[in-house]
Amino acid sequence: MLCDLSFQVIKEAVQTDKAPAALGPYSQAIKANNLIFVSGVLGLVPETGKFISDNIEDQMEQI
């Protein structure tokens, strides 16, 4: 059985001033349909540059 994978992917760059700026020529994230792809993102507080807490759930929420 073959699957039809001929759907359209809609991509857009995501940028916010509530997260640390990208340090290179790339986006903070890419939204592709209902998925978000991030790379090298940490749970940091932009104003301090420090982790929001030592708790992984808090860091994921911050991301």
ABEGO torsion letter per residue (X at the ends): XBBBAABBBBBBBBBBAABBBBABBBBABBBBEABBBBBGBBBBBAAAGBBABABAAAAAAAX
